[in-house]
């Protein structure tokens, strides 16, 4: 009788362990609004993963710097406090210098060029450039091409001289603004609105969806449509977490990410137009189109930045990007 009770207890315990095993939890933290390409992508990821692995994988999305800013999120990932994030490519400088290629001003003409580069061998190799630091790059997602905004209208680099600009954590972007004779200040994304509103900085650079969703345009007199650089993301995880996933889950997540990436990038291309238009329609700021001659002046002023970072990034990587950009 005793033996039977014991067997029942062991069976019950076994059954409970198998059926009530904790689901795999993926915390995905990011800093932007849910209506931007990254915000939309993170939510799509949650929806599709939970549909494909009901009860087995749970995804919690934390937007708007709710959990961490982009510096902290990378540390948190190695500690296992967060499993996924998608910081801007400009923010990986302390982990690899190669990704700085994406910050070089006027290297890519548009999102389509960037996408061709990301899909090339050089681009794909860069996804593994942080392996030694314990990170695995899973995908690239676009936000958009950047414009310059300020509390005055900027037509030529002369206009930006002496102004203070908020920048992301990137030495390339620092050099870019120094070339313009401006003072760059590295600030977390969550601090940008206040810094612009209170005059801690005079201006900044952003893609349209960030300027729109965070209302930066309401506290900037003018936005110059320069498309001078790219802002995009690497969806990243810790190598340890990724390797530790059951094979079927890892394969499933990879497939879902590949599908979502196509959709996020299409959405980003659409939002570049839509959010720009919403800002124009708001009449809260002036959006100025520059002439080719004016744009060339920005190009000339910023161009020396390429040479400065050529060694760190690798001449081969820059050359590949130039070729792909030309190859339309
Ligand atoms: C920024 O800090 O301006 C961007 O990296 C924010 C983002 O994630 O788009």
py3Dmol code that shows the C-alpha trace and the ligand (Angstrom):
import py3Dmol

protein = """\
ATOM      1  CA  UNK A   1       0.000   0.000   0.000  1.00  0.00           C
ATOM      2  CA  UNK A   2       2.823   2.319   1.057  1.00  0.00           C
ATOM      3  CA  UNK A   3       4.698   1.460  -2.096  1.00  0.00           C
ATOM      4  CA  UNK A   4       1.666   2.331  -4.156  1.00  0.00           C
ATOM      5  CA  UNK A   5       1.223   5.700  -2.435  1.00  0.00           C
ATOM      6  CA  UNK A   6       4.866   6.438  -3.066  1.00  0.00           C
ATOM      7  CA  UNK A   7       4.590   5.532  -6.747  1.00  0.00           C
ATOM      8  CA  UNK A   8       1.530   7.738  -7.108  1.00  0.00           C
ATOM      9  CA  UNK A   9       3.394  10.605  -5.451  1.00  0.00           C
ATOM     10  CA  UNK A  10       6.436  10.162  -7.703  1.00  0.00           C
ATOM     11  CA  UNK A  11       4.224   9.958 -10.788  1.00  0.00           C
ATOM     12  CA  UNK A  12       2.284  13.071  -9.771  1.00  0.00           C
ATOM     13  CA  UNK A  13       5.482  14.989  -9.151  1.00  0.00           C
ATOM     14  CA  UNK A  14       6.924  13.895 -12.485  1.00  0.00           C
ATOM     15  CA  UNK A  15       3.731  14.806 -14.321  1.00  0.00           C
ATOM     16  CA  UNK A  16       3.551  18.181 -12.625  1.00  0.00           C
ATOM     17  CA  UNK A  17       7.162  18.938 -13.529  1.00  0.00           C
ATOM     18  CA  UNK A  18       6.622  18.028 -17.141  1.00  0.00           C
ATOM     19  CA  UNK A  19       3.358  19.860 -17.654  1.00  0.00           C
ATOM     20  CA  UNK A  20       4.014  22.843 -15.432  1.00  0.00           C
ATOM     21  CA  UNK A  21       7.574  23.480 -16.568  1.00  0.00           C
ATOM     22  CA  UNK A  22       8.179  27.208 -16.578  1.00  0.00           C
ATOM     23  CA  UNK A  23       7.912  28.702 -20.051  1.00  0.00           C
ATOM     24  CA  UNK A  24      11.024  30.227 -21.564  1.00  0.00           C
ATOM     25  CA  UNK A  25      10.756  33.928 -20.868  1.00  0.00           C
ATOM     26  CA  UNK A  26      12.194  36.458 -23.305  1.00  0.00           C
ATOM     27  CA  UNK A  27      12.328  40.031 -22.087  1.00  0.00           C
ATOM     28  CA  UNK A  28      12.769  42.376 -25.067  1.00  0.00           C
ATOM     29  CA  UNK A  29      13.674  45.896 -23.957  1.00  0.00           C
ATOM     30  CA  UNK A  30      13.983  48.957 -26.166  1.00  0.00           C
ATOM     31  CA  UNK A  31      13.881  52.738 -25.945  1.00  0.00           C
ATOM     32  CA  UNK A  32      11.504  53.930 -28.670  1.00  0.00           C
ATOM     33  CA  UNK A  33       7.733  54.243 -29.073  1.00  0.00           C
ATOM     34  CA  UNK A  34       5.602  51.251 -30.041  1.00  0.00           C
ATOM     35  CA  UNK A  35       4.580  52.975 -33.271  1.00  0.00           C
ATOM     36  CA  UNK A  36       8.110  53.097 -34.702  1.00  0.00           C
ATOM     37  CA  UNK A  37       9.593  50.293 -36.827  1.00  0.00           C
ATOM     38  CA  UNK A  38      11.416  48.767 -33.850  1.00  0.00           C
ATOM     39  CA  UNK A  39       8.397  49.097 -31.573  1.00  0.00           C
ATOM     40  CA  UNK A  40       6.200  47.419 -34.183  1.00  0.00           C
ATOM     41  CA  UNK A  41       8.783  44.690 -34.801  1.00  0.00           C
ATOM     42  CA  UNK A  42       9.111  43.836 -31.120  1.00  0.00           C
ATOM     43  CA  UNK A  43       5.327  43.472 -30.775  1.00  0.00           C
ATOM     44  CA  UNK A  44       5.103  41.349 -33.939  1.00  0.00           C
ATOM     45  CA  UNK A  45       7.819  39.130 -32.528  1.00  0.00           C
ATOM     46  CA  UNK A  46       5.867  38.640 -29.300  1.00  0.00           C
ATOM     47  CA  UNK A  47       2.649  37.836 -31.109  1.00  0.00           C
ATOM     48  CA  UNK A  48       4.133  35.304 -33.521  1.00  0.00           C
ATOM     49  CA  UNK A  49       6.397  33.586 -31.006  1.00  0.00           C
ATOM     50  CA  UNK A  50       3.587  33.113 -28.496  1.00  0.00           C
ATOM     51  CA  UNK A  51       1.302  31.819 -31.244  1.00  0.00           C
ATOM     52  CA  UNK A  52       3.857  29.295 -32.436  1.00  0.00           C
ATOM     53  CA  UNK A  53       4.963  28.207 -28.945  1.00  0.00           C
ATOM     54  CA  UNK A  54       1.877  28.588 -26.740  1.00  0.00           C
ATOM     55  CA  UNK A  55       2.770  28.095 -23.080  1.00  0.00           C
ATOM     56  CA  UNK A  56       6.339  27.249 -24.039  1.00  0.00           C
ATOM     57  CA  UNK A  57       7.773  30.685 -24.811  1.00  0.00           C
ATOM     58  CA  UNK A  58       6.582  33.996 -23.380  1.00  0.00           C
ATOM     59  CA  UNK A  59       7.824  37.336 -24.724  1.00  0.00           C
ATOM     60  CA  UNK A  60       7.594  40.482 -22.613  1.00  0.00           C
ATOM     61  CA  UNK A  61       8.215  43.724 -24.502  1.00  0.00           C
ATOM     62  CA  UNK A  62       9.372  46.833 -22.608  1.00  0.00           C
ATOM     63  CA  UNK A  63       9.299  49.942 -24.878  1.00  0.00           C
ATOM     64  CA  UNK A  64      10.153  53.611 -24.184  1.00  0.00           C
ATOM     65  CA  UNK A  65      13.222  52.939 -21.975  1.00  0.00           C
ATOM     66  CA  UNK A  66      10.829  51.461 -19.368  1.00  0.00           C
ATOM     67  CA  UNK A  67      13.347  48.869 -18.301  1.00  0.00           C
ATOM     68  CA  UNK A  68      16.802  50.013 -19.439  1.00  0.00           C
ATOM     69  CA  UNK A  69      18.454  52.549 -21.675  1.00  0.00           C
ATOM     70  CA  UNK A  70      20.641  51.231 -24.480  1.00  0.00           C
ATOM     71  CA  UNK A  71      23.874  51.250 -22.458  1.00  0.00           C
ATOM     72  CA  UNK A  72      22.464  49.313 -19.558  1.00  0.00           C
ATOM     73  CA  UNK A  73      20.539  46.847 -21.676  1.00  0.00           C
ATOM     74  CA  UNK A  74      23.711  45.293 -23.063  1.00  0.00           C
ATOM     75  CA  UNK A  75      25.074  44.615 -19.574  1.00  0.00           C
ATOM     76  CA  UNK A  76      21.676  43.347 -18.436  1.00  0.00           C
ATOM     77  CA  UNK A  77      21.688  40.874 -21.307  1.00  0.00           C
ATOM     78  CA  UNK A  78      24.927  39.250 -20.199  1.00  0.00           C
ATOM     79  CA  UNK A  79      23.537  39.039 -16.661  1.00  0.00           C
ATOM     80  CA  UNK A  80      20.408  37.322 -17.971  1.00  0.00           C
ATOM     81  CA  UNK A  81      18.043  40.118 -16.837  1.00  0.00           C
ATOM     82  CA  UNK A  82      17.004  40.756 -20.446  1.00  0.00           C
ATOM     83  CA  UNK A  83      17.198  38.299 -23.320  1.00  0.00           C
ATOM     84  CA  UNK A  84      16.751  40.483 -26.389  1.00  0.00           C
ATOM     85  CA  UNK A  85      17.182  44.104 -27.441  1.00  0.00           C
ATOM     86  CA  UNK A  86      17.750  46.056 -30.615  1.00  0.00           C
ATOM     87  CA  UNK A  87      19.975  49.048 -29.908  1.00  0.00           C
ATOM     88  CA  UNK A  88      20.851  51.386 -32.706  1.00  0.00           C
ATOM     89  CA  UNK A  89      23.974  50.324 -34.607  1.00  0.00           C
ATOM     90  CA  UNK A  90      25.554  53.568 -33.402  1.00  0.00           C
ATOM     91  CA  UNK A  91      25.631  52.244 -29.848  1.00  0.00           C
ATOM     92  CA  UNK A  92      27.853  49.191 -30.191  1.00  0.00           C
ATOM     93  CA  UNK A  93      31.161  51.110 -30.274  1.00  0.00           C
ATOM     94  CA  UNK A  94      32.494  49.594 -27.075  1.00  0.00           C
ATOM     95  CA  UNK A  95      31.873  46.051 -28.348  1.00  0.00           C
ATOM     96  CA  UNK A  96      33.083  46.335 -31.936  1.00  0.00           C
ATOM     97  CA  UNK A  97      34.456  49.150 -34.054  1.00  0.00           C
ATOM     98  CA  UNK A  98      33.323  47.569 -37.312  1.00  0.00           C
ATOM     99  CA  UNK A  99      29.670  48.506 -36.940  1.00  0.00           C
ATOM    100  CA  UNK A 100      30.705  52.160 -37.045  1.00  0.00           C
ATOM    101  CA  UNK A 101      30.453  51.793 -40.810  1.00  0.00           C
ATOM    102  CA  UNK A 102      26.703  52.390 -40.485  1.00  0.00           C
ATOM    103  CA  UNK A 103      27.310  55.836 -38.938  1.00  0.00           C
ATOM    104  CA  UNK A 104      29.554  57.186 -41.683  1.00  0.00           C
ATOM    105  CA  UNK A 105      27.851  60.291 -43.073  1.00  0.00           C
ATOM    106  CA  UNK A 106      26.595  60.179 -46.668  1.00  0.00           C
ATOM    107  CA  UNK A 107      27.823  56.614 -47.180  1.00  0.00           C
ATOM    108  CA  UNK A 108      24.415  55.194 -48.066  1.00  0.00           C
ATOM    109  CA  UNK A 109      21.964  57.056 -50.300  1.00  0.00           C
ATOM    110  CA  UNK A 110      18.829  55.437 -48.918  1.00  0.00           C
ATOM    111  CA  UNK A 111      17.376  52.473 -47.036  1.00  0.00           C
ATOM    112  CA  UNK A 112      17.446  50.263 -50.122  1.00  0.00           C
ATOM    113  CA  UNK A 113      21.239  50.698 -50.341  1.00  0.00           C
ATOM    114  CA  UNK A 114      21.682  49.896 -46.676  1.00  0.00           C
ATOM    115  CA  UNK A 115      19.541  46.812 -47.094  1.00  0.00           C
ATOM    116  CA  UNK A 116      21.658  45.522 -49.973  1.00  0.00           C
ATOM    117  CA  UNK A 117      24.767  45.991 -47.868  1.00  0.00           C
ATOM    118  CA  UNK A 118      23.220  44.237 -44.853  1.00  0.00           C
ATOM    119  CA  UNK A 119      22.257  41.302 -47.061  1.00  0.00           C
ATOM    120  CA  UNK A 120      25.777  41.016 -48.544  1.00  0.00           C
ATOM    121  CA  UNK A 121      28.532  38.824 -47.137  1.00  0.00           C
ATOM    122  CA  UNK A 122      30.249  41.861 -45.532  1.00  0.00           C
ATOM    123  CA  UNK A 123      26.991  42.919 -43.924  1.00  0.00           C
ATOM    124  CA  UNK A 124      26.102  39.450 -42.668  1.00  0.00           C
ATOM    125  CA  UNK A 125      29.597  38.947 -41.240  1.00  0.00           C
ATOM    126  CA  UNK A 126      29.098  42.036 -39.110  1.00  0.00           C
ATOM    127  CA  UNK A 127      26.249  40.289 -37.296  1.00  0.00           C
ATOM    128  CA  UNK A 128      28.955  38.115 -35.716  1.00  0.00           C
ATOM    129  CA  UNK A 129      31.293  40.982 -34.875  1.00  0.00           C
ATOM    130  CA  UNK A 130      30.448  40.923 -31.153  1.00  0.00           C
ATOM    131  CA  UNK A 131      30.773  37.183 -30.641  1.00  0.00           C
ATOM    132  CA  UNK A 132      33.901  37.498 -28.504  1.00  0.00           C
ATOM    133  CA  UNK A 133      32.011  39.781 -26.120  1.00  0.00           C
ATOM    134  CA  UNK A 134      29.234  37.248 -25.695  1.00  0.00           C
ATOM    135  CA  UNK A 135      26.618  38.729 -28.056  1.00  0.00           C
ATOM    136  CA  UNK A 136      24.894  37.251 -31.049  1.00  0.00           C
ATOM    137  CA  UNK A 137      23.456  39.475 -33.760  1.00  0.00           C
ATOM    138  CA  UNK A 138      20.199  38.030 -35.054  1.00  0.00           C
ATOM    139  CA  UNK A 139      18.945  40.558 -37.608  1.00  0.00           C
ATOM    140  CA  UNK A 140      19.137  44.133 -38.842  1.00  0.00           C
ATOM    141  CA  UNK A 141      16.050  46.313 -38.650  1.00  0.00           C
ATOM    142  CA  UNK A 142      15.750  49.767 -40.222  1.00  0.00           C
ATOM    143  CA  UNK A 143      14.472  52.892 -38.680  1.00  0.00           C
ATOM    144  CA  UNK A 144      15.315  55.452 -41.347  1.00  0.00           C
ATOM    145  CA  UNK A 145      17.644  58.019 -42.846  1.00  0.00           C
ATOM    146  CA  UNK A 146      18.418  60.916 -40.518  1.00  0.00           C
ATOM    147  CA  UNK A 147      17.723  64.635 -40.801  1.00  0.00           C
ATOM    148  CA  UNK A 148      19.156  67.508 -38.792  1.00  0.00           C
ATOM    149  CA  UNK A 149      16.915  69.628 -36.598  1.00  0.00           C
ATOM    150  CA  UNK A 150      17.669  72.726 -34.529  1.00  0.00           C
ATOM    151  CA  UNK A 151      16.240  75.806 -32.901  1.00  0.00           C
ATOM    152  CA  UNK A 152      17.299  77.649 -36.061  1.00  0.00           C
ATOM    153  CA  UNK A 153      17.125  76.739 -39.733  1.00  0.00           C
ATOM    154  CA  UNK A 154      20.187  74.940 -41.051  1.00  0.00           C
ATOM    155  CA  UNK A 155      20.827  75.264 -44.769  1.00  0.00           C
ATOM    156  CA  UNK A 156      24.593  74.939 -44.845  1.00  0.00           C
ATOM    157  CA  UNK A 157      27.169  73.689 -42.323  1.00  0.00           C
ATOM    158  CA  UNK A 158      28.006  77.323 -41.508  1.00  0.00           C
ATOM    159  CA  UNK A 159      24.581  77.582 -39.856  1.00  0.00           C
ATOM    160  CA  UNK A 160      25.429  74.772 -37.433  1.00  0.00           C
ATOM    161  CA  UNK A 161      28.704  76.277 -36.224  1.00  0.00           C
ATOM    162  CA  UNK A 162      28.795  76.789 -32.478  1.00  0.00           C
ATOM    163  CA  UNK A 163      25.499  74.964 -31.859  1.00  0.00           C
ATOM    164  CA  UNK A 164      25.142  72.118 -29.366  1.00  0.00           C
ATOM    165  CA  UNK A 165      23.732  68.868 -30.726  1.00  0.00           C
ATOM    166  CA  UNK A 166      22.527  65.793 -28.894  1.00  0.00           C
ATOM    167  CA  UNK A 167      24.079  62.649 -30.345  1.00  0.00           C
ATOM    168  CA  UNK A 168      23.880  58.925 -29.691  1.00  0.00           C
ATOM    169  CA  UNK A 169      26.817  57.115 -28.048  1.00  0.00           C
ATOM    170  CA  UNK A 170      29.014  57.095 -31.139  1.00  0.00           C
ATOM    171  CA  UNK A 171      32.506  58.425 -31.777  1.00  0.00           C
ATOM    172  CA  UNK A 172      31.766  58.673 -35.498  1.00  0.00           C
ATOM    173  CA  UNK A 173      28.801  60.936 -34.841  1.00  0.00           C
ATOM    174  CA  UNK A 174      30.900  62.962 -32.439  1.00  0.00           C
ATOM    175  CA  UNK A 175      33.490  63.478 -35.185  1.00  0.00           C
ATOM    176  CA  UNK A 176      30.743  64.327 -37.692  1.00  0.00           C
ATOM    177  CA  UNK A 177      29.448  67.198 -35.547  1.00  0.00           C
ATOM    178  CA  UNK A 178      32.949  68.374 -34.679  1.00  0.00           C
ATOM    179  CA  UNK A 179      33.651  68.613 -38.413  1.00  0.00           C
ATOM    180  CA  UNK A 180      30.702  71.010 -38.579  1.00  0.00           C
ATOM    181  CA  UNK A 181      32.223  73.181 -35.828  1.00  0.00           C
ATOM    182  CA  UNK A 182      29.398  72.182 -33.455  1.00  0.00           C
ATOM    183  CA  UNK A 183      29.504  70.717 -29.931  1.00  0.00           C
ATOM    184  CA  UNK A 184      28.129  67.186 -29.792  1.00  0.00           C
ATOM    185  CA  UNK A 185      26.782  65.829 -26.502  1.00  0.00           C
ATOM    186  CA  UNK A 186      26.129  62.144 -25.936  1.00  0.00           C
ATOM    187  CA  UNK A 187      22.784  61.749 -24.176  1.00  0.00           C
ATOM    188  CA  UNK A 188      20.425  58.820 -23.627  1.00  0.00           C
ATOM    189  CA  UNK A 189      17.392  58.795 -25.906  1.00  0.00           C
ATOM    190  CA  UNK A 190      15.009  59.264 -22.968  1.00  0.00           C
ATOM    191  CA  UNK A 191      16.632  62.629 -22.200  1.00  0.00           C
ATOM    192  CA  UNK A 192      16.393  64.136 -25.671  1.00  0.00           C
ATOM    193  CA  UNK A 193      13.002  65.857 -25.497  1.00  0.00           C
ATOM    194  CA  UNK A 194      13.870  67.689 -22.277  1.00  0.00           C
ATOM    195  CA  UNK A 195      17.316  68.617 -23.503  1.00  0.00           C
ATOM    196  CA  UNK A 196      15.798  70.179 -26.623  1.00  0.00           C
ATOM    197  CA  UNK A 197      12.971  71.859 -24.773  1.00  0.00           C
ATOM    198  CA  UNK A 198      15.125  73.411 -22.075  1.00  0.00           C
ATOM    199  CA  UNK A 199      17.911  74.440 -24.436  1.00  0.00           C
ATOM    200  CA  UNK A 200      20.533  72.104 -22.937  1.00  0.00           C
ATOM    201  CA  UNK A 201      21.183  71.373 -26.607  1.00  0.00           C
ATOM    202  CA  UNK A 202      20.137  73.347 -29.682  1.00  0.00           C
ATOM    203  CA  UNK A 203      19.518  70.490 -32.051  1.00  0.00           C
ATOM    204  CA  UNK A 204      19.822  66.840 -32.878  1.00  0.00           C
ATOM    205  CA  UNK A 205      19.663  64.276 -35.705  1.00  0.00           C
ATOM    206  CA  UNK A 206      17.003  61.615 -36.106  1.00  0.00           C
ATOM    207  CA  UNK A 207      14.911  59.584 -38.504  1.00  0.00           C
ATOM    208  CA  UNK A 208      11.328  60.767 -39.027  1.00  0.00           C
ATOM    209  CA  UNK A 209       9.596  58.136 -36.897  1.00  0.00           C
ATOM    210  CA  UNK A 210      11.617  59.088 -33.806  1.00  0.00           C
ATOM    211  CA  UNK A 211      11.142  62.811 -34.381  1.00  0.00           C
ATOM    212  CA  UNK A 212       7.411  62.270 -34.785  1.00  0.00           C
ATOM    213  CA  UNK A 213       6.703  59.720 -32.044  1.00  0.00           C
ATOM    214  CA  UNK A 214       8.719  61.580 -29.409  1.00  0.00           C
ATOM    215  CA  UNK A 215       7.427  64.996 -30.502  1.00  0.00           C
ATOM    216  CA  UNK A 216      10.914  66.442 -30.971  1.00  0.00           C
ATOM    217  CA  UNK A 217       9.518  68.512 -33.858  1.00  0.00           C
ATOM    218  CA  UNK A 218       7.395  70.470 -31.388  1.00  0.00           C
ATOM    219  CA  UNK A 219      10.522  71.851 -29.749  1.00  0.00           C
ATOM    220  CA  UNK A 220      12.621  72.479 -32.874  1.00  0.00           C
ATOM    221  CA  UNK A 221      12.236  75.496 -35.125  1.00  0.00           C
ATOM    222  CA  UNK A 222      13.399  73.770 -38.274  1.00  0.00           C
ATOM    223  CA  UNK A 223      14.152  70.348 -39.721  1.00  0.00           C
ATOM    224  CA  UNK A 224      16.567  70.107 -42.655  1.00  0.00           C
ATOM    225  CA  UNK A 225      15.885  67.148 -44.898  1.00  0.00           C
ATOM    226  CA  UNK A 226      19.479  66.020 -45.257  1.00  0.00           C
ATOM    227  CA  UNK A 227      19.252  62.198 -45.263  1.00  0.00           C
ATOM    228  CA  UNK A 228      22.908  62.412 -44.275  1.00  0.00           C
ATOM    229  CA  UNK A 229      23.139  59.152 -42.369  1.00  0.00           C
ATOM    230  CA  UNK A 230      21.422  55.942 -41.397  1.00  0.00           C
ATOM    231  CA  UNK A 231      19.767  54.894 -38.154  1.00  0.00           C
ATOM    232  CA  UNK A 232      19.044  51.203 -37.884  1.00  0.00           C
ATOM    233  CA  UNK A 233      19.262  48.411 -35.365  1.00  0.00           C
ATOM    234  CA  UNK A 234      20.803  45.093 -34.643  1.00  0.00           C
ATOM    235  CA  UNK A 235      18.465  42.671 -32.922  1.00  0.00           C
ATOM    236  CA  UNK A 236      20.815  41.120 -30.425  1.00  0.00           C
ATOM    237  CA  UNK A 237      20.841  38.429 -27.748  1.00  0.00           C
ATOM    238  CA  UNK A 238      23.441  36.812 -25.521  1.00  0.00           C
ATOM    239  CA  UNK A 239      25.234  33.896 -27.161  1.00  0.00           C
ATOM    240  CA  UNK A 240      24.786  31.905 -23.972  1.00  0.00           C
ATOM    241  CA  UNK A 241      21.005  32.338 -23.904  1.00  0.00           C
ATOM    242  CA  UNK A 242      20.698  31.537 -27.603  1.00  0.00           C
ATOM    243  CA  UNK A 243      22.804  28.376 -27.372  1.00  0.00           C
ATOM    244  CA  UNK A 244      20.830  27.247 -24.332  1.00  0.00           C
ATOM    245  CA  UNK A 245      17.491  27.250 -26.181  1.00  0.00           C
ATOM    246  CA  UNK A 246      15.976  23.950 -27.286  1.00  0.00           C
ATOM    247  CA  UNK A 247      16.805  23.385 -30.977  1.00  0.00           C
ATOM    248  CA  UNK A 248      13.191  23.603 -32.147  1.00  0.00           C
ATOM    249  CA  UNK A 249      12.634  26.897 -30.320  1.00  0.00           C
ATOM    250  CA  UNK A 250      15.846  28.440 -31.647  1.00  0.00           C
ATOM    251  CA  UNK A 251      14.988  27.416 -35.203  1.00  0.00           C
ATOM    252  CA  UNK A 252      11.438  28.730 -34.789  1.00  0.00           C
ATOM    253  CA  UNK A 253      12.600  32.089 -33.460  1.00  0.00           C
ATOM    254  CA  UNK A 254      15.105  32.452 -36.287  1.00  0.00           C
ATOM    255  CA  UNK A 255      12.403  31.835 -38.863  1.00  0.00           C
ATOM    256  CA  UNK A 256      10.015  34.278 -37.224  1.00  0.00           C
ATOM    257  CA  UNK A 257      12.742  36.928 -37.031  1.00  0.00           C
ATOM    258  CA  UNK A 258      13.590  36.505 -40.709  1.00  0.00           C
ATOM    259  CA  UNK A 259       9.922  36.994 -41.656  1.00  0.00           C
ATOM    260  CA  UNK A 260       9.449  39.969 -39.355  1.00  0.00           C
ATOM    261  CA  UNK A 261      12.606  41.654 -40.622  1.00  0.00           C
ATOM    262  CA  UNK A 262      11.127  41.925 -44.110  1.00  0.00           C
ATOM    263  CA  UNK A 263       7.941  43.455 -42.711  1.00  0.00           C
ATOM    264  CA  UNK A 264       9.721  45.831 -40.319  1.00  0.00           C
ATOM    265  CA  UNK A 265      11.872  47.135 -43.148  1.00  0.00           C
ATOM    266  CA  UNK A 266       8.874  47.678 -45.417  1.00  0.00           C
ATOM    267  CA  UNK A 267       7.109  49.477 -42.596  1.00  0.00           C
ATOM    268  CA  UNK A 268      10.182  51.630 -41.959  1.00  0.00           C
ATOM    269  CA  UNK A 269      10.271  52.710 -45.599  1.00  0.00           C
ATOM    270  CA  UNK A 270       6.582  53.640 -45.392  1.00  0.00           C
ATOM    271  CA  UNK A 271       6.945  55.488 -42.070  1.00  0.00           C
ATOM    272  CA  UNK A 272       9.782  57.614 -43.442  1.00  0.00           C
ATOM    273  CA  UNK A 273       7.197  59.174 -45.758  1.00  0.00           C
ATOM    274  CA  UNK A 274       4.151  59.084 -43.482  1.00  0.00           C
ATOM    275  CA  UNK A 275       5.756  60.497 -40.345  1.00  0.00           C
ATOM    276  CA  UNK A 276       7.553  63.193 -42.339  1.00  0.00           C
ATOM    277  CA  UNK A 277       4.214  64.229 -43.821  1.00  0.00           C
ATOM    278  CA  UNK A 278       2.530  64.286 -40.402  1.00  0.00           C
ATOM    279  CA  UNK A 279       5.231  66.631 -39.152  1.00  0.00           C
ATOM    280  CA  UNK A 280       4.821  68.910 -42.175  1.00  0.00           C
ATOM    281  CA  UNK A 281       1.036  68.896 -41.692  1.00  0.00           C
ATOM    282  CA  UNK A 282       1.346  69.724 -37.988  1.00  0.00           C
ATOM    283  CA  UNK A 283       2.833  73.133 -38.891  1.00  0.00           C
ATOM    284  CA  UNK A 284       4.679  73.052 -35.567  1.00  0.00           C
ATOM    285  CA  UNK A 285       8.051  73.286 -37.283  1.00  0.00           C
ATOM    286  CA  UNK A 286       9.443  74.110 -40.694  1.00  0.00           C
ATOM    287  CA  UNK A 287      10.686  71.226 -42.823  1.00  0.00           C
ATOM    288  CA  UNK A 288      13.188  72.481 -45.363  1.00  0.00           C
ATOM    289  CA  UNK A 289      14.332  70.740 -48.517  1.00  0.00           C
ATOM    290  CA  UNK A 290      17.914  71.526 -49.424  1.00  0.00           C
ATOM    291  CA  UNK A 291      19.230  72.166 -52.913  1.00  0.00           C
ATOM    292  CA  UNK A 292      21.864  69.850 -54.366  1.00  0.00           C
ATOM    293  CA  UNK A 293      24.459  72.594 -53.934  1.00  0.00           C
ATOM    294  CA  UNK A 294      23.576  72.943 -50.246  1.00  0.00           C
ATOM    295  CA  UNK A 295      23.642  69.194 -49.713  1.00  0.00           C
ATOM    296  CA  UNK A 296      27.073  69.020 -51.324  1.00  0.00           C
ATOM    297  CA  UNK A 297      28.381  71.453 -48.737  1.00  0.00           C
ATOM    298  CA  UNK A 298      27.275  69.126 -45.921  1.00  0.00           C
ATOM    299  CA  UNK A 299      28.834  66.234 -47.787  1.00  0.00           C
ATOM    300  CA  UNK A 300      32.170  68.015 -48.129  1.00  0.00           C
ATOM    301  CA  UNK A 301      32.295  69.057 -44.497  1.00  0.00           C
ATOM    302  CA  UNK A 302      31.470  65.594 -43.184  1.00  0.00           C
ATOM    303  CA  UNK A 303      33.540  63.549 -45.615  1.00  0.00           C
ATOM    304  CA  UNK A 304      36.861  63.634 -43.630  1.00  0.00           C
ATOM    305  CA  UNK A 305      35.131  61.478 -40.998  1.00  0.00           C
ATOM    306  CA  UNK A 306      35.440  58.464 -43.303  1.00  0.00           C
ATOM    307  CA  UNK A 307      39.252  58.664 -43.359  1.00  0.00           C
ATOM    308  CA  UNK A 308      39.397  59.119 -39.619  1.00  0.00           C
ATOM    309  CA  UNK A 309      37.609  55.829 -38.934  1.00  0.00           C
ATOM    310  CA  UNK A 310      38.875  53.834 -41.910  1.00  0.00           C
ATOM    311  CA  UNK A 311      41.376  51.781 -39.880  1.00  0.00           C
ATOM    312  CA  UNK A 312      38.997  50.981 -37.033  1.00  0.00           C
ATOM    313  CA  UNK A 313      36.187  49.920 -39.335  1.00  0.00           C
ATOM    314  CA  UNK A 314      38.342  48.245 -41.949  1.00  0.00           C
ATOM    315  CA  UNK A 315      38.977  49.566 -45.442  1.00  0.00           C
ATOM    316  CA  UNK A 316      37.466  46.406 -46.915  1.00  0.00           C
ATOM    317  CA  UNK A 317      34.148  46.956 -45.117  1.00  0.00           C
ATOM    318  CA  UNK A 318      33.909  50.583 -46.236  1.00  0.00           C
ATOM    319  CA  UNK A 319      34.854  49.670 -49.774  1.00  0.00           C
ATOM    320  CA  UNK A 320      32.180  46.966 -49.890  1.00  0.00           C
ATOM    321  CA  UNK A 321      29.577  49.458 -48.672  1.00  0.00           C
ATOM    322  CA  UNK A 322      30.617  52.061 -51.280  1.00  0.00           C
ATOM    323  CA  UNK A 323      30.410  49.509 -54.088  1.00  0.00           C
ATOM    324  CA  UNK A 324      27.022  48.227 -52.992  1.00  0.00           C
ATOM    325  CA  UNK A 325      25.670  51.747 -52.647  1.00  0.00           C
ATOM    326  CA  UNK A 326      26.771  52.542 -56.196  1.00  0.00           C
ATOM    327  CA  UNK A 327      25.356  49.305 -57.572  1.00  0.00           C
ATOM    328  CA  UNK A 328      21.680  50.386 -57.361  1.00  0.00           C
TER     329      UNK A 328
END
"""
ligand_1 = """\
9
LIG
C 18.722 57.334 -30.302
O 19.261 57.187 -29.197
O 18.523 58.422 -30.834
C 18.234 56.113 -31.038
O 19.216 55.122 -30.946
C 16.934 55.638 -30.467
C 16.428 54.442 -31.231
O 16.459 53.346 -30.693
O 15.974 54.661 -32.362
"""
view = py3Dmol.view(width=600, height=400)
view.addModel(protein, "pdb")
view.setStyle({"model": 0}, {"cartoon": {"style": "trace"}})
view.addModel(ligand_1, "xyz")
view.setStyle({"model": 1}, {"stick": {}})
view.zoomTo()
view.show()
